[in-house]
Amino acid sequence: MISEDRRLLNERFLKVFSLLEERGDVVKNDRDGRGMGDFAEKILGNRAYGHIVRAFLNPKDKRCIDYHHARKLCQEFGVNEAYLLEGSGTPFGFDLPKDKRAEAGAGGKKSYGNILFTTVEAFAGTAIDPGGFAAREENEYFSIPGLAGGGLVAFPISGVSMEPVIQDGDIVICKELNSINEIKDNKIYAVKSNGSIWVKYVQRIANQKGRVTHLKMVSANHLEYDPFVEEVNEYTRLYQVVRRVSDL
């Protein structure tokens, strides 16, 4: 008999699979590396097991994905392991703090700012304390013309390793990425990894199977700051720097 936690795991798997289809990472009838056989080979170890994946996807079937293969799914497709295994966070990232002012009742005023400003500093050349973008003070939101949508976070830079592109004291606005597969080499990203946050030019390093396993971090001020490599794991979070705000 399938336990309740396995059924809940499979329900989350259904949601993740649907999102992978929406993104084009899985195409059921594809014969060019993204079909059900290819998915089954990555997750179950055998491309002939496509029918088993379809059983997992059938709500009327009693078969459910197990935790071992769920972890394989996370590793292969950059899925948030905390979400799939435990139901915590979101499928491809983590939830930014909600704007409590925007959730105020009828007697309160709503804030329409879509960019979270945090007082946590992200050092351009130095690691910061664990805690990531979780602001230690009350969250503040603001907006800038031309920057719409959610998943935006802003924080001040302290350090000179990204000069002259980003100056010490600048504020960078970043857009949350859904997956590490969205990274484009030599673009500037904020990378949260193992309790540290880095703002760097990023280059992907993939293994023989094409899976990104490490990120090469390169400073704009490369004459004084050497590049280094960070391992990618289930806790790695990525944000593309989309705007720099300097003092006028």
C-alpha positions as CSV (number, residue, x, y, z in Angstrom):
1,M,0.0,0.0,0.0
2,I,1.3,3.4,-1.0
3,S,1.9,5.8,1.9
4,E,0.3,9.2,2.1
5,D,3.7,10.9,1.9
6,R,4.5,9.1,-1.4
7,R,1.1,10.1,-2.8
8,L,1.9,13.8,-1.9
9,L,5.3,13.4,-3.5
10,N,3.7,12.1,-6.7
11,E,1.3,15.0,-6.7
12,R,4.3,17.4,-6.6
13,F,5.9,15.4,-9.3
14,L,2.9,15.9,-11.5
15,K,3.1,19.7,-11.0
16,V,6.9,19.7,-11.8
17,F,6.5,17.6,-14.9
18,S,3.8,19.9,-16.2
19,L,6.1,22.9,-15.7
20,L,8.9,21.0,-17.5
21,E,6.6,20.6,-20.4
22,E,5.6,24.2,-20.4
23,R,9.3,25.2,-20.5
24,G,10.0,22.7,-23.3
25,D,12.4,20.6,-21.3
26,V,10.2,17.6,-21.9
27,V,8.2,17.0,-25.0
28,K,6.3,13.7,-24.9
29,N,6.5,12.8,-28.6
30,D,9.9,14.3,-29.2
31,R,12.6,12.2,-30.8
32,D,15.4,14.6,-30.4
33,G,16.5,14.2,-26.8
34,R,13.5,15.5,-24.9
35,G,11.0,12.7,-25.3
36,M,9.5,10.4,-22.7
37,G,12.2,7.7,-23.3
38,D,14.9,10.3,-22.8
39,F,13.2,11.5,-19.6
40,A,12.9,7.9,-18.3
41,E,16.5,7.2,-19.0
42,K,17.6,10.2,-17.0
43,I,15.3,9.5,-14.1
44,L,14.8,5.7,-14.0
45,G,18.0,4.7,-15.8
46,N,16.3,3.0,-18.8
47,R,14.7,4.7,-21.8
48,A,12.3,1.7,-22.2
49,Y,10.6,2.8,-18.9
50,G,8.6,5.6,-20.5
51,H,5.4,3.6,-19.6
52,I,6.4,3.8,-15.9
53,V,6.7,7.5,-16.1
54,R,3.2,7.7,-17.8
55,A,1.9,5.6,-14.9
56,F,3.3,8.1,-12.4
57,L,1.5,10.8,-14.4
58,N,-1.8,9.0,-14.4
59,P,-3.9,10.0,-11.3
60,K,-5.8,6.7,-11.6
61,D,-2.7,4.6,-11.5
62,K,-1.5,3.4,-8.0
63,R,2.2,3.6,-9.0
64,C,4.0,6.6,-7.6
65,I,7.5,8.0,-8.0
66,D,9.9,7.2,-5.1
67,Y,12.3,9.5,-3.3
68,H,15.4,8.1,-5.0
69,H,14.1,8.9,-8.5
70,A,12.7,12.2,-7.3
71,R,16.2,13.2,-6.3
72,K,17.4,12.2,-9.8
73,L,14.8,14.4,-11.3
74,C,16.0,17.3,-9.2
75,Q,19.7,16.7,-10.2
76,E,18.9,16.4,-13.9
77,F,16.5,19.3,-14.3
78,G,17.5,21.7,-11.6
79,V,14.3,21.2,-9.6
80,N,14.3,22.5,-6.0
81,E,14.8,19.4,-3.9
82,A,13.2,21.0,-0.9
83,Y,10.0,21.5,-2.9
84,L,9.8,18.1,-4.5
85,L,10.8,16.0,-1.5
86,E,9.3,18.1,1.3
87,G,6.8,20.5,-0.3
88,S,8.7,23.5,0.8
89,G,9.3,26.6,-1.4
90,T,8.7,26.6,-5.2
91,P,9.6,24.1,-7.9
92,F,12.6,26.0,-9.4
93,G,13.6,28.5,-6.8
94,F,12.6,29.9,-3.4
95,D,9.8,32.3,-2.5
96,L,10.7,35.9,-1.9
97,P,9.1,37.4,1.2
98,K,5.6,38.7,0.5
99,D,4.8,42.4,0.8
100,K,2.6,42.5,3.9
101,R,1.4,46.0,3.0
102,A,0.0,44.7,-0.3
103,E,-1.9,42.1,1.7
104,A,-3.4,44.7,4.0
105,G,-7.2,44.5,4.6
106,A,-9.8,47.0,3.4
107,G,-8.7,49.5,6.0
108,G,-5.0,49.5,4.9
109,K,-3.3,51.0,1.9
110,K,-1.9,48.6,-0.7
111,S,1.6,49.0,-2.0
112,Y,2.1,48.4,-5.7
113,G,5.9,48.2,-5.6
114,N,7.2,45.0,-7.3
115,I,10.9,45.2,-6.3
116,L,12.0,43.9,-2.9
117,F,14.7,46.0,-1.4
118,T,16.7,44.2,1.3
119,T,19.3,45.8,3.7
120,V,21.4,42.6,3.3
121,E,24.6,43.6,1.4
122,A,25.9,41.4,-1.4
123,F,29.6,41.9,-1.6
124,A,30.9,42.0,-5.2
125,G,34.2,40.5,-4.0
126,T,33.5,39.0,-0.6
127,A,31.1,36.4,0.8
128,I,28.4,37.5,3.2
129,D,26.8,35.8,6.2
130,P,24.4,33.0,5.6
131,G,20.8,34.0,5.1
132,G,20.8,35.1,1.5
133,F,18.3,37.7,0.5
134,A,16.1,37.3,3.6
135,A,16.0,40.8,4.9
136,R,16.6,41.3,8.6
137,E,14.5,44.4,8.8
138,E,11.0,45.1,7.6
139,N,10.8,44.5,3.9
140,E,10.5,47.6,1.6
141,Y,9.2,47.5,-1.9
142,F,9.6,50.0,-4.7
143,S,9.1,50.2,-8.5
144,I,11.0,51.6,-11.5
145,P,9.5,52.4,-14.9
146,G,10.3,49.7,-17.4
147,L,10.7,47.0,-14.7
148,A,7.5,45.1,-14.3
149,G,6.6,41.6,-13.0
150,G,7.5,39.7,-9.9
151,G,10.7,37.9,-8.6
152,L,12.7,41.1,-8.5
153,V,15.1,41.8,-5.6
154,A,17.4,44.8,-5.0
155,F,20.4,45.1,-2.7
156,P,23.5,47.3,-2.3
157,I,26.9,46.3,-3.4
158,S,30.0,46.6,-1.2
159,G,33.3,45.9,-2.8
160,V,35.3,46.9,-5.9
161,S,35.8,43.6,-7.7
162,M,33.1,44.4,-10.3
163,E,34.4,47.9,-11.0
164,P,34.1,49.7,-13.4
165,V,30.9,47.9,-14.4
166,I,29.4,48.0,-10.9
167,Q,30.7,50.5,-8.4
168,D,31.0,50.1,-4.6
169,G,27.7,51.5,-3.2
170,D,25.6,50.8,-6.3
171,I,22.3,49.1,-6.0
172,V,21.6,46.2,-8.3
173,I,18.2,44.9,-9.2
174,C,18.0,41.2,-10.0
175,K,15.5,38.9,-11.6
176,E,15.0,35.5,-10.1
177,L,15.7,32.6,-12.5
178,N,13.6,29.4,-12.6
179,S,16.4,27.1,-13.5
180,I,20.2,27.0,-13.9
181,N,19.6,26.1,-17.5
182,E,18.5,29.7,-18.1
183,I,22.1,31.0,-17.5
184,K,23.9,32.6,-20.5
185,D,27.6,32.6,-20.3
186,N,29.4,35.9,-19.5
187,K,26.3,37.7,-18.2
188,I,26.2,39.2,-14.7
189,Y,24.4,37.2,-12.1
190,A,23.9,37.2,-8.3
191,V,24.7,33.6,-7.2
192,K,23.6,32.4,-3.8
193,S,25.6,29.3,-2.9
194,N,26.5,27.6,0.4
195,G,25.6,30.6,2.5
196,S,27.4,33.1,0.3
197,I,26.3,35.6,-2.3
198,W,28.4,36.6,-5.3
199,V,27.8,39.2,-8.0
200,K,30.0,38.1,-11.0
201,Y,30.2,37.4,-14.7
202,V,29.2,33.7,-14.8
203,Q,30.3,30.9,-17.1
204,R,28.7,27.4,-17.0
205,I,30.8,24.2,-16.5
206,A,29.1,21.1,-17.6
207,N,29.9,17.4,-17.2
208,Q,30.0,14.8,-20.0
209,K,26.3,14.4,-19.9
210,G,25.7,18.1,-20.5
211,R,24.5,18.9,-16.9
212,V,25.8,22.1,-15.4
213,T,27.8,21.1,-12.2
214,H,29.9,24.2,-11.5
215,L,29.9,27.9,-12.2
216,K,33.0,29.9,-13.0
217,M,32.9,33.4,-11.4
218,V,34.8,36.1,-13.1
219,S,35.3,39.7,-11.8
220,A,35.2,42.7,-14.0
221,N,38.3,43.9,-12.1
222,H,40.1,40.8,-13.1
223,L,43.6,42.3,-12.7
224,E,43.1,42.3,-8.9
225,Y,40.6,39.5,-8.4
226,D,41.2,36.0,-9.8
227,P,38.3,33.9,-11.1
228,F,37.1,31.0,-9.0
229,V,34.7,28.0,-9.4
230,E,31.6,27.2,-7.3
231,E,29.9,23.9,-7.2
232,V,26.2,23.8,-8.1
233,N,23.9,22.0,-5.7
234,E,20.2,21.9,-4.7
235,Y,20.7,25.1,-2.6
236,T,22.2,27.2,-5.4
237,R,19.9,30.2,-6.3
238,L,20.4,32.4,-9.3
239,Y,19.4,36.0,-10.2
240,Q,20.2,37.9,-13.3
241,V,21.3,41.5,-12.8
242,V,18.9,43.5,-14.9
243,R,19.6,47.1,-13.7
244,R,22.2,49.1,-11.8
245,V,21.2,52.1,-9.8
246,S,23.9,54.6,-8.9
247,D,23.8,57.9,-6.8
248,L,22.9,60.9,-9.0
